[in-house]
Amino acid sequence: MLSASISNAHFDVHAAMSETLSDFKNNQHGVAAIEYGLIALAVAVFIVAVLYGDDNFIVTLSSKLNQLGDSVTALR
């Protein structure tokens, strides 16, 4: 009788644990928010790398615009 009780308790714990793990695996709540957060982080890192790197975009753009301005001035 005691052995049957212990066996039933073990089965109940196992079933409850299996159900809990299954629920956790199937829970998709918040996954989209995490994905959007990771995309935003990747975009932010890319922007910082482009704008603030050693040969950054702002310096290059400024240099090209100065060259264009010098070319236009020389044509006058």
URQUI-V386466 format. One record per pair of residues at least 12 apart in sequence whose ideal C-beta (glycine too) atoms are under 7 Angstrom apart, sorted by the first residue. I is the first residue (numbers start at 0). J is the second residue. Records with the same first field share a line. If there is no record, write none. Layout:
# URQUI-V386466
I->J  J
This chain:
# URQUI-V386466
none
